[in-house]
Amino acid sequence: MTWLEHSVLVDVDAPVEHVWALWSDLEQMPRWMKWIDSVTILPENPDLSRWKLASGGFEFSWLSRITKLTPHQIIQWESVDGLPNRGAIRFYDRKGKSTVKLTVAYSIPTLIGQLMDNLFLGRVVESTIQADLNRFRDYAMTTQTTPPET
């Protein structure tokens, strides 16, 4: 197996508290992540969630565990079954604005990696997760409440 890792970031014109509140509600992920079909938090253990990825006729699912959670700073995870993956979403407070950095790593069989050319696969994955972060930015900005004028 070969592990591939990708990182992307986006600036969001919204406070880190708002950005954190949206992203930490994992079941809302399909609103901005194109390939994520569903996320379900397990009621018996809120650190575990079942993810389903679906696109172009293929489907994968996995169980993920939150390994580190620091409010307004980081959510780190790793899969515990299914599609092997791990990563982190980091939040940076920019005084009323935010920067969000997503790092995703996934394992693929070495032979598949060689056949698909890691550089091509990497470009596809990075452009996809960058588009997801851009959709998240737009979603965060449209869901932000405007403070009343004084």
C-alpha positions as CSV (number, residue, x, y, z in Angstrom):
1,M,0.0,0.0,0.0
2,T,1.1,3.6,-0.8
3,W,0.0,6.6,1.3
4,L,-0.7,9.8,-0.6
5,E,-1.2,13.1,1.2
6,H,-2.7,16.4,0.0
7,S,-3.2,19.8,1.7
8,V,-5.2,22.8,0.5
9,L,-6.4,25.9,2.2
10,V,-8.9,28.7,1.8
11,D,-9.5,32.1,3.5
12,V,-13.0,32.7,4.7
13,D,-14.4,36.1,5.4
14,A,-16.1,34.9,8.6
15,P,-15.0,34.5,12.3
16,V,-13.3,31.3,13.3
17,E,-16.1,30.5,15.7
18,H,-18.7,30.4,12.9
19,V,-16.4,28.5,10.6
20,W,-15.7,26.0,13.4
21,A,-19.4,25.5,14.2
22,L,-20.2,24.7,10.6
23,W,-17.3,22.3,10.0
24,S,-17.6,20.5,13.3
25,D,-21.1,19.4,12.5
26,L,-19.8,16.5,10.4
27,E,-23.2,15.4,9.2
28,Q,-23.5,18.6,7.2
29,M,-20.4,17.7,5.1
30,P,-22.3,16.7,2.0
31,R,-23.5,20.3,1.6
32,W,-20.0,21.3,0.4
33,M,-18.0,18.1,-0.2
34,K,-18.9,16.9,-3.7
35,W,-18.0,13.2,-3.3
36,I,-19.3,12.8,0.3
37,D,-22.8,11.2,0.0
38,S,-23.4,11.0,3.8
39,V,-21.9,11.2,7.2
40,T,-23.6,9.6,10.2
41,I,-22.4,10.1,13.8
42,L,-22.7,6.9,15.8
43,P,-25.1,7.6,18.7
44,E,-23.3,5.1,21.0
45,N,-19.9,6.8,20.4
46,P,-19.9,10.4,19.1
47,D,-16.1,10.1,18.2
48,L,-17.0,7.6,15.5
49,S,-18.8,8.4,12.3
50,R,-19.8,6.4,9.2
51,W,-18.8,8.1,5.9
52,K,-20.0,7.2,2.4
53,L,-18.3,8.5,-0.7
54,A,-20.1,8.1,-4.0
55,S,-19.2,9.5,-7.5
56,G,-19.5,8.3,-11.0
57,G,-20.9,4.9,-10.2
58,F,-18.4,3.9,-7.5
59,E,-19.0,3.9,-3.8
60,F,-16.8,3.5,-0.7
61,S,-17.6,3.7,3.0
62,W,-15.6,3.7,6.1
63,L,-15.8,4.2,9.8
64,S,-13.7,7.2,11.1
65,R,-12.5,8.1,14.6
66,I,-11.7,11.6,15.8
67,T,-8.2,11.3,17.2
68,K,-7.8,15.0,18.2
69,L,-10.3,17.8,18.7
70,T,-9.3,21.2,19.9
71,P,-12.2,23.7,19.5
72,H,-11.6,26.5,17.0
73,Q,-8.3,24.9,16.1
74,I,-8.2,21.3,14.8
75,I,-10.2,18.2,14.1
76,Q,-8.0,15.2,13.3
77,W,-9.2,11.8,12.2
78,E,-8.3,8.4,11.0
79,S,-10.4,5.6,9.5
80,V,-10.8,2.4,11.6
81,D,-12.3,0.3,8.8
82,G,-13.1,0.5,5.1
83,L,-11.3,3.1,2.9
84,P,-7.9,3.8,4.6
85,N,-7.6,7.5,5.2
86,R,-6.5,10.1,7.8
87,G,-6.2,13.8,8.0
88,A,-6.9,17.0,9.8
89,I,-8.8,20.2,9.3
90,R,-7.1,23.2,10.9
91,F,-8.7,26.6,11.7
92,Y,-6.7,29.8,12.0
93,D,-8.2,32.9,13.6
94,R,-7.5,36.0,11.4
95,K,-9.2,38.6,13.6
96,G,-12.8,38.3,12.3
97,K,-11.7,36.2,9.3
98,S,-10.4,32.6,9.2
99,T,-8.1,30.4,7.2
100,V,-9.0,26.8,6.9
101,K,-6.4,24.1,6.0
102,L,-7.5,20.6,5.0
103,T,-5.0,17.8,4.9
104,V,-6.1,14.4,3.6
105,A,-4.1,11.2,3.3
106,Y,-5.3,8.0,1.8
107,S,-3.8,4.6,1.1
108,I,-4.1,2.9,-2.3
109,P,-2.6,-0.3,-3.5
110,T,0.9,0.3,-4.9
111,L,0.0,-1.2,-8.3
112,I,-3.1,1.1,-8.7
113,G,-0.9,4.1,-7.8
114,Q,1.6,3.1,-10.5
115,L,-1.1,2.5,-13.1
116,M,-2.9,5.8,-12.4
117,D,0.3,7.9,-12.2
118,N,0.5,9.4,-8.7
119,L,0.9,12.9,-10.1
120,F,-2.3,12.7,-12.2
121,L,-4.2,11.2,-9.3
122,G,-2.8,13.8,-6.9
123,R,-3.9,16.7,-9.2
124,V,-7.4,15.3,-9.4
125,V,-7.7,14.8,-5.6
126,E,-6.2,18.3,-4.8
127,S,-8.4,20.1,-7.3
128,T,-11.4,18.2,-5.9
129,I,-10.7,19.0,-2.2
130,Q,-9.8,22.6,-3.2
131,A,-13.2,23.0,-4.9
132,D,-14.8,21.5,-1.7
133,L,-13.1,24.1,0.5
134,N,-14.2,26.8,-1.9
135,R,-17.8,25.6,-1.6
136,F,-17.4,25.5,2.2
137,R,-16.1,29.1,2.1
138,D,-19.1,30.2,0.1
139,Y,-21.5,28.3,2.4
140,A,-19.9,29.8,5.5
141,M,-20.2,33.3,4.2
142,T,-23.9,32.8,3.2
143,T,-24.9,31.3,6.5
144,Q,-23.1,33.9,8.6
145,T,-25.5,36.1,10.6
146,T,-25.0,39.8,10.1
147,P,-24.8,41.8,13.4
148,P,-27.5,44.4,13.8
149,E,-26.5,48.0,12.9
150,T,-26.1,50.3,15.8
